[in-house]
Every structure is written in structure tokens, then in C-alpha cells.
């Protein structure tokens, strides 16, 4: 074979694209998502086992994990489904639990994801952990393919572990405790990573802490929406004060 034919054959071979699992971006995204994804495993197993022990078919956990992908809301959804709650109650619970995702759009790099299909999936798969990874300092140069692959891997971790938990739910003793702490531990690690990326911007976590404490004291029955409202008002007030100082300078 001549050198020219080798060059022609090489140029005719399709280059790895965003949908190619062997592409460099897919491999890099897998490494980036591995630590967080492993935290999904015990949580997904616990969710699947809870669904099975609640009398639901195993495929219900798989379908919920793949279609809803709501994390903490899916645990609440099991109780609502078992109790045959009205659809309006389910919708209200879904809104209250997931309303925090509205604020993620302020800093999640969705503008880097091209195409309607890519943006649609990235919006659908925007969970807390994906937001924490994609909005970190080291992720500001990530291309669209790495962001989408990272979200896909987290989605796959959750769906696969929930399915395994549902299938193996009958084998897990009822006295096993501590699986639910995986969610707390996972958010603790993500919060520590976020604090390191703030680079001295301590008022932001302090503002969040004060908002949560004030909401817990003043609005104990509506702590979550009240804390978000106070935190948003604090951020807006800080932004206005900073803008005025900048204009004066």
C-alpha cells in the first residue's frame, strides 16, 4: 500500500464526535463524573430497594430514575404513589422540591451546549451534582461534549443503581441503616469543593447559611422556599450595592 493510499484511508475514517463513547471528551467526562457518580450508587440502591419494599414493580424504579431523574423528589414520589395521592399534590410537591433548579440556570453553562436536542437533554439532566461539577472553576473551559457526557454518565449511574436496588431489594435486610446518609455526605463534599473555588468570596456561603437559619426560625413550616427567597433577595441586594459602588468609582 502506498503512502498516498494510507493518507486517503485515514482521512476517510470518521473522526470521533460528541456521540462517540471512545472520544477523548467522553473519557475525560467519565473521569470527572466518577467520584460523584460513585456517590450515586448507594443512594440509587437505597431508592430501588425502597421502591421494591413498598410493593412497586422493579421496573417502576427504573422508569422513575430514567424519566423523572429527580433524586430526592423520587424518594418522596414513592410515598405519594403508594398513597395514591392526587395528581395536583404530586405536581405541587415536585415544584416545591425542584424549584431550586430555576436558580441553576443563572450560572450553568447551557450557552455552550449547541443544538436544540443538546440543550433539551442538558436541561433535563441538570441535577445538583451536574451543576456543581459544571460550574466549578476548572470546568469553565469545558467544551459542550464534555458537559453532555458528564450529565449522561450521572444519569446512567442513577438509573443503573436504582434498577439494581429494585432487583436486589428483597435481599437487603430491613434493619440496614445509613444508606440515606450518602446524600448528605455527597452534598458535603460538593459544598467543600465549591468553597475552594470561591477564592475568598465567603459572604456567599455566609449569606446562604444566614438565610437558612432565618427561614428555619421564622418560617419553620416553609423553610425551603423561604430560604431560597431570602437568599435570592440577599444576592440581588448585594449585586445592587456592588453596582452602585462600581459606578461611583
C-alpha positions as CSV (number, residue, x, y, z in Angstrom):
1,X,0.0,0.0,0.0
2,X,1.4,3.4,-1.0
3,X,1.7,6.4,1.4
4,X,-0.9,8.2,-0.6
5,X,-3.5,5.4,-0.1
6,X,-2.8,5.3,3.6
7,X,-3.4,9.1,3.9
8,X,-6.6,8.8,1.9
9,X,-7.8,5.9,4.1
10,X,-7.0,7.8,7.2
11,X,-8.8,10.9,6.0
12,X,-11.9,8.9,5.1
13,X,-12.1,7.5,8.6
14,X,-14.7,9.4,10.6
15,X,-13.3,11.5,13.5
16,X,-14.7,10.8,17.0
17,X,-17.6,13.1,17.7
18,X,-19.6,14.0,20.8
19,X,-21.7,10.8,20.5
20,X,-18.7,8.6,20.3
21,X,-18.0,6.9,23.7
22,X,-14.4,6.4,22.7
23,X,-13.8,10.1,22.1
24,X,-11.3,12.0,24.4
25,X,-14.1,14.2,25.8
26,X,-16.2,11.1,26.7
27,X,-13.2,9.6,28.6
28,X,-12.4,12.8,30.3
29,X,-16.0,13.3,31.3
30,X,-16.1,9.8,32.7
31,X,-13.2,10.6,35.0
32,X,-14.7,13.9,36.1
33,X,-18.0,12.2,36.9
34,X,-16.6,9.1,38.6
35,X,-16.2,10.5,42.1
36,X,-19.7,11.9,42.2
37,X,-21.2,9.0,40.3
38,X,-19.9,6.5,42.8
39,X,-21.8,8.5,45.4
40,X,-25.0,7.9,43.4
41,X,-24.6,4.1,43.7
42,X,-25.6,3.6,47.4
43,X,-28.3,6.3,47.1
44,X,-29.7,4.6,44.0
45,X,-29.6,1.2,45.6
46,X,-31.5,2.6,48.6
47,X,-34.1,4.2,46.3
48,X,-34.6,1.0,44.3
49,X,-34.8,-1.1,47.4
50,X,-37.3,1.3,48.9
51,X,-39.4,1.1,45.8
52,X,-39.4,-2.7,45.8
53,X,-40.2,-2.9,49.5
54,X,-43.1,-0.5,49.0
55,X,-44.8,-3.1,46.8
56,X,-43.9,-1.5,43.4
57,X,-42.6,-3.5,40.5
58,X,-38.9,-3.3,39.8
59,X,-39.4,-1.5,36.5
60,X,-41.1,1.4,38.4
61,X,-37.7,2.4,39.9
62,X,-36.0,2.2,36.5
63,X,-38.7,4.2,34.8
64,X,-38.7,6.9,37.5
65,X,-34.9,7.1,37.5
66,X,-34.7,7.4,33.8
67,X,-37.7,9.7,33.1
68,X,-38.1,11.8,36.3
69,X,-34.4,11.9,37.4
70,X,-35.4,13.9,40.4
71,X,-33.2,12.5,43.1
72,X,-34.7,13.4,46.5
73,X,-38.1,14.0,44.8
74,X,-38.2,10.4,43.7
75,X,-38.0,9.2,47.3
76,X,-41.0,11.4,48.1
77,X,-42.7,10.2,44.9
78,X,-42.7,6.6,46.2
79,X,-44.9,7.6,49.2
80,X,-47.2,9.7,47.0
81,X,-47.7,6.8,44.6
82,X,-48.3,4.2,47.3
83,X,-50.8,6.6,48.9
84,X,-52.4,7.2,45.5
85,X,-52.1,11.0,46.1
86,X,-53.9,13.3,43.7
87,X,-52.0,14.5,40.6
88,X,-52.3,18.1,41.9
89,X,-50.5,17.1,45.1
90,X,-47.7,15.3,43.2
91,X,-47.3,18.4,40.9
92,X,-47.1,20.7,43.9
93,X,-44.6,18.5,45.7
94,X,-42.4,18.3,42.5
95,X,-42.4,22.1,42.2
96,X,-41.5,22.8,45.8
97,X,-38.7,20.2,45.9
98,X,-37.2,21.1,42.5
99,X,-37.8,24.8,42.3
100,X,-34.1,25.3,43.3
101,X,-33.2,24.3,39.7
102,X,-34.6,27.6,38.4
103,X,-31.6,29.3,40.0
104,X,-29.1,27.0,38.5
105,X,-29.8,28.5,35.1
106,X,-28.1,31.7,36.2
107,X,-24.6,30.1,36.1
108,X,-24.9,26.7,34.4
109,X,-23.0,26.9,31.1
110,X,-26.0,25.9,28.9
111,X,-25.0,28.5,26.3
112,X,-22.0,26.3,25.4
113,X,-24.3,23.4,24.5
114,X,-25.2,23.6,20.8
115,X,-28.4,22.5,19.2
116,X,-32.0,22.2,20.5
117,X,-31.6,18.5,21.3
118,X,-28.4,19.0,23.2
119,X,-29.9,21.9,25.2
120,X,-33.1,19.9,25.9
121,X,-31.2,17.0,27.3
122,X,-28.8,19.2,29.3
123,X,-31.7,21.0,30.8
124,X,-33.5,17.7,31.6
125,X,-30.3,16.1,33.2
126,X,-29.4,19.2,35.2
127,X,-29.2,17.8,38.7
128,X,-27.4,19.2,41.7
129,X,-24.3,17.2,41.2
130,X,-24.0,18.1,37.5
131,X,-24.4,21.8,38.3
132,X,-21.7,21.5,41.0
133,X,-19.3,19.9,38.5
134,X,-20.1,22.1,35.5
135,X,-20.0,25.4,37.4
136,X,-16.7,24.8,39.2
137,X,-13.6,26.8,38.4
138,X,-11.9,24.0,36.5
139,X,-14.9,23.5,34.3
140,X,-15.1,26.9,32.8
141,X,-13.2,25.7,29.7
142,X,-15.1,22.5,29.2
143,X,-16.5,22.0,25.7
144,X,-20.1,21.1,25.1
145,X,-19.3,17.4,24.5
146,X,-17.7,17.0,28.0
147,X,-20.6,18.7,29.7
148,X,-23.2,16.4,27.9
149,X,-21.2,13.3,28.5
150,X,-20.8,14.2,32.2
151,X,-24.5,14.6,32.6
152,X,-25.2,11.4,30.7
153,X,-22.8,9.4,33.0
154,X,-24.5,10.7,36.1
155,X,-27.9,9.9,34.6
156,X,-26.7,6.3,33.8
157,X,-25.2,5.9,37.3
158,X,-28.6,6.8,38.9
159,X,-30.7,4.7,36.6
160,X,-28.4,1.7,36.8
161,X,-28.1,1.7,40.6
162,X,-31.8,2.3,41.0
163,X,-32.6,-0.7,38.8
164,X,-30.1,-2.9,40.7
165,X,-31.5,-1.8,44.0
166,X,-35.0,-2.7,42.9
167,X,-34.0,-6.1,41.6
168,X,-32.0,-6.8,44.7
169,X,-34.3,-5.1,47.2
170,X,-35.7,-8.3,48.6
171,X,-32.2,-9.4,49.5
172,X,-31.4,-6.3,51.6
173,X,-32.3,-6.7,55.3
174,X,-34.9,-4.3,56.7
175,X,-32.6,-3.3,59.6
176,X,-29.9,-1.9,57.4
177,X,-29.4,1.8,58.2
178,X,-27.1,4.6,56.9
179,X,-27.7,4.4,53.2
180,X,-29.7,7.6,53.3
181,X,-26.6,9.4,54.7
182,X,-24.9,9.0,51.3
183,X,-26.9,12.1,50.1
184,X,-25.7,14.2,53.0
185,X,-22.1,13.1,52.5
186,X,-22.2,13.8,48.8
187,X,-23.6,17.3,49.2
188,X,-21.0,18.0,51.9
189,X,-18.1,17.1,49.6
190,X,-19.6,19.2,46.8
191,X,-20.0,22.1,49.2
192,X,-16.3,21.9,50.2
193,X,-15.3,21.9,46.5
194,X,-17.4,24.9,45.9
195,X,-15.9,26.8,48.9
196,X,-12.4,26.2,47.5
197,X,-13.5,27.6,44.2
198,X,-14.9,30.8,45.8
199,X,-11.4,32.2,46.4
200,X,-12.2,34.4,49.3
201,X,-15.8,35.1,48.4
202,X,-17.0,34.0,51.8
203,X,-20.1,36.3,52.0
204,X,-21.9,34.0,49.6
205,X,-21.9,30.8,51.8
206,X,-22.4,33.0,54.9
207,X,-25.4,34.6,53.2
208,X,-26.8,31.1,52.4
209,X,-26.3,30.0,56.0
210,X,-28.0,33.1,57.4
211,X,-30.9,32.7,55.0
212,X,-31.4,29.1,56.0
213,X,-31.2,29.8,59.8
214,X,-33.6,32.8,59.5
215,X,-36.1,30.7,57.5
216,X,-35.8,27.9,60.0
217,X,-36.7,30.3,62.8
218,X,-39.3,32.5,61.2
219,X,-40.9,30.1,58.7
220,X,-40.3,26.5,60.1
221,X,-43.2,25.0,58.0
222,X,-42.0,26.6,54.8
223,X,-38.2,26.6,55.3
224,X,-37.1,25.6,51.8
225,X,-39.0,28.2,49.7
226,X,-38.4,30.9,52.4
227,X,-34.7,30.2,52.5
228,X,-34.4,30.4,48.7
229,X,-36.4,33.7,48.7
230,X,-34.2,35.2,51.4
231,X,-31.0,34.1,49.6
232,X,-32.2,35.4,46.3
233,X,-33.1,38.8,47.9
234,X,-29.7,38.9,49.5
235,X,-27.9,38.2,46.3
236,X,-29.9,40.9,44.5
237,X,-29.2,43.4,47.2
238,X,-25.5,42.6,47.2
239,X,-25.5,43.0,43.4
240,X,-27.1,46.4,43.5
241,X,-24.7,47.6,46.2
242,X,-21.7,46.4,44.2
243,X,-23.0,48.0,41.0
244,X,-23.5,51.4,42.7
245,X,-20.0,51.3,44.2
246,X,-18.6,50.5,40.7
247,X,-20.5,53.3,39.1
248,X,-19.3,55.8,41.8
249,X,-15.7,54.7,41.3
